[in-house]
Amino acid sequence: MNLTLHVWRQKARGAAGEFVEYKATDISPDASFLEMLDIVNENLIEKGQEAIHFEHDCREGICGSCGMMINGVAHGPMGKTATCQLHMRHFEDGDEIWVEPWRARAFPIVKDLIVDRTSLDKIIQAGGFISVNTGSAAEANDTPIPKAVQELAMDAAECIQCGACVAQCPNGAAQLFTAAKVSHLGLLPQGQPERYDRVVRMVEVMESMFGSCTMFGECEAVCPKGISINFIARMNRDFLKARFMSPKETVSTSEAEVGLATK
């Protein structure tokens, strides 16, 4: 395959950037998108030019670091697929491909396709823990958890913190990411002691750095793990409860709540 790439190049945060055209030649349809960029970079280095900077690690769709906009879509044209697992067979020979970093106020560009996603870490730091002294590890079967709750919590926990939801959202909102992190702890018995304090802390930090959610649904459409916007409704419900509850009140997760969240 022979392709024409238009890649965003920017030397540093605050520096002027521009699209630069590159030719990707003799690319195997079975190569991943990142492997294609590797080949382009090898050719640039051989010519004494600076390689295209992009972020990656696992290349298995697990770590979430490989995010970039491909033809205006976060992670590219394939649904539920991270950039590292997007293969070139999903493009046509001779295609022109536009490659950009995440475009969001909360994600300043570090260099080329690399952005600073520290803002997502700050949301996690605001409430991603429990304060209960658990002691040594308990027998897993000692805490009965309904299967529906288990599965819903795992659906939320699939979030890989890539930031695609923020980058694709017209408002630059992080509700889907925050909702997933709030929900996977708030659904389980172990997360109940901090449940309502957690949602308030995390939402307040989120709102200080990201835009407001107006339910465009773009976040769900590009999420590589297919996380549902139903989790946003769950987070909003817990947040409203937390605002009207006294500090001593607690409400345990019920199967009725799980059913409401999965509708």
N, C-alpha and C positions, 0 to 999 in steps of 0.2 A: 504494500500500500504506500502511496505517496500523498502526503498531506501538507497543507499550508497552515502554520500556526501563527496566531497573533497573540503574543504573550505580553502581559503587563510587566514592565521593568521599572523599578524604583529603587534607588540606591540606599535610601534610609528614610526613617520616619520624618515627615515634614518636607522631604525633597520632592521636586517635581517628578512625575512619572509619565510614561507613555507606552503605547503598544509598539512592539517590535516584531517584525515578520521573520519567521524562520521556516525552513523547509525540513520536513521529516520524511526521509526517503527509505524505501525498502523496509517498511515496518511490517512485522508479522501480524496478521489478524488476531493471533492468539496472545500477543503481548498485552500487558495491562497498560493503562494510561500512564502510570508512573514509569514503567519500563520504557515506554515510548519517549518520555521526557529524559530518561537516563541516556538513551541513544543520541538524542539531540544534544545533550550536554557533553557527551564524549566527543562529538564532532566539533563543538564549540571550543572545548579545551585543546583539541588537536590543532585548531587554528589560532590558538593563543588568546581566545576571547573568554570573557567571564561567563561561567555557567549560570543557568537559570536557577535561582534559589527557591526551593519549595520544601515543605515540611512533611515528614513521614517517619514511620517507625515499624510497626508490626507488618504492614502490607497484607494483613489478613482480615481487614474490616473490623478490628477490635478496638484499636487505640483512639481512633477518631482524629488523628493529627493531620491527615492527608487532605483536608478539605480545601476545595477551590471551586470557583464558578467556571463552568464549561458551557459555552454558548448561552450564557445567562441563567443557567440552572445550577443550583448547588449540587455538587458531586456528579453532574452530568445527566444524560438523558435516561438512564436506567433507574427505575424506582427501586427503593430499598437496597441500594448499592452504594458503598463508599467509593471514593475516587480510586483507591488502590485496587479495587476489585472490578473496576470498569474496564472491559476489554475492547480493543480496537475494532473487533468485528462488528461492533455496534455503530460504526461509522462507515462511510462509503469512500472508496478510493477517489482521491481528488478533492475531498472535502476541505473547507476552510473552517478552522476551529479557533474560537476566541477563548483565551484562558486568563482569568482574573483572580485576584485574592478575594476573600470574603469582603463584601461592601457593607460595613456597619459602623456607626459612630463609636460603638463600644469596642470595636476591634481595630485599633490603629495598625497601619501597615508597618512591619519591621523592615522587610526587604523583599522586593519582587512579590512572590505569592505567599509569603509568610506574614501572618498577623499575630498580634498580641491578644491572647484570649484570657488574660488574667482575670478579667471581670467575671467570667464563669466560675473561676476558683473562689472568688470572694463570696459568691452566692453559697457555694458549698461550705465555706468556712463559717458562714453565718448560722448554719443550723444542721449541717450534715453529721451529727453525732448524737449519742444518747449519754446521759449522765449517770445511769444506773451502774452500781458496782456489781458486775456480774460474777466476779470471782473466777474460778476455773471454768472451763468449757462444760456446759451442761449437755446431758444426753439429748440428742436432737428430737427424739420422739417424746420427750417429757412435756413439750409445749404443743398441744394439738392446734393445728391451723386448718381451717376448711380449705378444701382443694381450690375452690373458686377464688379465695383470698390469696392463696399461694401463687396461682397462675397470674392473677392481676398484678401482684407485687413484682413478680418476675418480668412481666411485660414492661412495667415502669423502669425496672432496674437495668433493662437493656440499653438505656441511653448511654452513648459513648462520649458525650461532651464534645462533639465535633464542631458545634456552632452553626450547622447548616440551617436550622430553624430560624436563627437570628438573621443570617445573611440573606435568606430568601424572603423574609417578612418585609413588606413595604414600610412598616413602622420600626423595624429593627428591634422587635420585641423578643423577650426571652421566656415567655410564659410556658411554652411547651417543655423547655429544658428544666425550668424551675419546678413545674408541676410534676414531672417525672421523678425528680429527686425528692420532692416533698412526699409524693405518694408511695414510693417503694418502702419508705420507712414508716409512714403514717398508717399503712395498711396492716402491718405486722404487729403482734402483741409486744415485741421488744421495743417498738417505736412509740408506744402509747404515752409513756411518761412525759416526753418532750413534744408530743404531737402538735399542740396548739401554739406553744411558744415558738416552735421551730418554723411553722408556716408564717408567722408574723415576722420573724427575723429575716427569713429568706426572701419574702416578698418585698419587704422594705428595702433591702439591699438591691434587689432586682430593679425596683422602680427608680432607684437613684441613678442607675446607669443605663437602662434600656428604655426603649419606647413602649407605648401602650398597645395592648392587644385589642384588635377590632375584629377578630375571628375571620380573617381572610381564608384561613385553612392552608396557606402556602407551606407552613411549617410541617404539617402532617404529610403533605404531598412529597416533600423532599427528604424527610427523615430516613436515613439509611436503615433504621431499625423498625420503621413503621409504627412509631409510637402515636397513640390516638389522642386527639384533642379533647376526648372525654376526661383526660386527666386534668386539663385546665379547669373544667367544671368542678371536679373534686377539690382542687386546690382553692378555688374561689369560695366554695362552700365551707371548707375548713377555716379559711381566713375570716369569713363573716362570722362564723361561730366563735372564733377566738376573740373577736372584737366585742362580743356581747356576753361572753362568759366571765364569771368571777375566777380569780386565779386558782381556786381550789377545785373547780369543777373539772371533771374528766368524762369523756364519752368514749367507750370502747367501740372498735369496729364491729359492725354487725353484718350478717349476710344480706340484709335488706339494703345497706349502703353499697355493698359490692354490686348487687343487682342493679341499683340505680346508676352506678358508675359505668356499667357495661352496656347500658342501653344505647 
